[in-house]
Each structure stands twice: as structure tokens, then as C-alpha cells.
């Protein structure tokens, strides 16, 4: 399924949504060049979190009644976009390992863990872009000159 563009620059998205998507892509690029598995893992998880933030910014939920408890993006995401519920569950589980890595417990993150999370984050970011109608922007391998 392809989304229609509203103009030559793509769909009409708020600056906040576009900023979150740009941040997600930047985090993916950081994950691709990170030197340690823990750094790759953290950057990949942050990429997914920024993509989730883009969905939440694009589909704000009305505030009802009194102050509600704070909830994570992974708890809110299935309400804003039900088709991303499985992704939200996956990244909610990986959040604890990301927090541990950020706190210096880097032995908990293997190279295989990092590779899996990078691949899943890339797929998730692309899926969010598709949902929002943004043309896919795959990462280019570093060090390969562009033709042209």
C-alpha cells in the first residue's frame, strides 16, 4: 500500500513529526557506525523510540479528566497505532537492556543482541515512515561512493 503525497515535498506532517523521523534516521546511522555492541544497541533502541515518538506526535490522544500516570511511549503506541502493538511489546522488553547499557553494564549486550536490535529498529523505522506516508530512506553503506 502506498500513501499519496499531498505535495511535492511529501505528506503534510508537523515539524515535530519530521524532527522525530530525522532523529530516528540519525540514530540508525549512529548505530551503524558505533564501535561497541552496547553503543549499537543503545542507538538502535533510541532510533525506534524516536520513530514511536513520530507516531505519537502525528496521532495525539485527547487528555481526559484528571492527571494520569506517566506512561512510556511503548505503552501509548498501541493506542495511537494498533498495528504497531507487537513492535511496542518488542521494544518495551529491550528498553531495560538499553537502560542497563547506558548505565555502564555493557557486558549484558552481546554483538548478536546489537545486530538483532539494529535490524529490527531499521525495519520499525521504515514501517513508521510507511504508515506516515514518508518515502523510505534506506541507509547507505558507509565508505561507498555515490555514483553520479
NULOLUM-84028 format. One line per 3 residues: their letters; for each residue x, y, z of C-alpha. Coordinates in steps of 0.05 Angstrom, whole numbers. Example, Ala and Ser with C-alpha at 12.3 -4.5 7.8 and 13.67 -1.06 7.14 Angstrom:
AS> 246,-90,156  273,-21,143
# end
This chain:
XXX> 0,0,0  28,68,-19  8,133,11
XXX> -9,192,-33  34,253,-28  -1,318,-11
XXX> 51,359,-48  119,353,-80  153,351,-11
XXX> 115,290,13  57,285,63  38,343,107
XXX> 70,326,173  83,373,231  154,397,243
XXX> 155,355,307  137,291,269  190,306,216
XXX> 242,321,271  228,255,305  235,217,239
XXX> 301,254,225  326,237,294  307,164,283
XXX> 348,162,219  406,196,254  404,145,310
XXX> 404,89,258  465,120,225  499,124,294
XXX> 482,51,307  514,32,241  580,65,260
XXX> 582,51,334  644,14,357  615,-28,413
XXX> 554,-74,417  527,-33,475  532,32,436
XXX> 499,0,375  443,-28,419  430,39,453
XXX> 430,78,387  384,27,353  335,29,411
XXX> 335,105,411  321,103,336  259,61,349
XXX> 238,107,406  244,168,361  201,133,308
XXX> 149,116,361  150,190,382  135,209,310
XXX> 73,166,310  52,194,378  62,265,353
XXX> 23,251,290  -35,219,327  -42,255,393
XXX> -91,225,443  -141,271,478  -127,284,551
XXX> -185,261,593  -202,280,664  -150,286,719
XXX> -77,277,713  -60,208,691  2,169,709
XXX> 61,177,662  65,121,611  121,102,565
XXX> 119,111,490  115,35,485  51,35,527
XXX> 20,91,487  39,67,417  -13,11,410
XXX> -68,61,427  -44,111,375  -29,58,321
XXX> -56,-11,338  -19,-45,281  46,-28,318
XXX> 27,-65,382  75,-123,371  131,-74,357
XXX> 115,-36,421  119,-100,462  185,-119,430
XXX> 218,-52,443  188,-47,513  226,-111,531
XXX> 291,-84,501  284,-18,540  312,-49,604
XXX> 374,-74,569  384,-6,537  379,28,605
XXX> 430,-21,634  477,-8,576  470,67,586
XXX> 486,57,660  551,22,642  530,-51,646
XXX> 556,-64,577  571,-138,586  496,-152,584
XXX> 495,-133,510  525,-182,461  544,-168,389
XXX> 486,-213,368  438,-173,412  461,-109,380
XXX> 456,-136,309  386,-161,321  362,-95,351
XXX> 394,-54,295  358,-96,243  292,-92,280
XXX> 299,-17,290  313,-6,216  251,-46,198
XXX> 209,-10,250  231,60,227  215,41,155
XXX> 147,15,177  132,80,214  153,121,153
XXX> 107,78,111  48,89,158  61,164,158
XXX> 67,165,82  140,184,81  182,155,25
XXX> 230,103,51  301,126,63  346,65,68
XXX> 414,73,99  472,74,51  533,33,70
XXX> 589,77,94  650,84,52  617,70,-14
XXX> 619,130,-61  554,151,-94  551,145,-169
X> 536,207,-207
# end
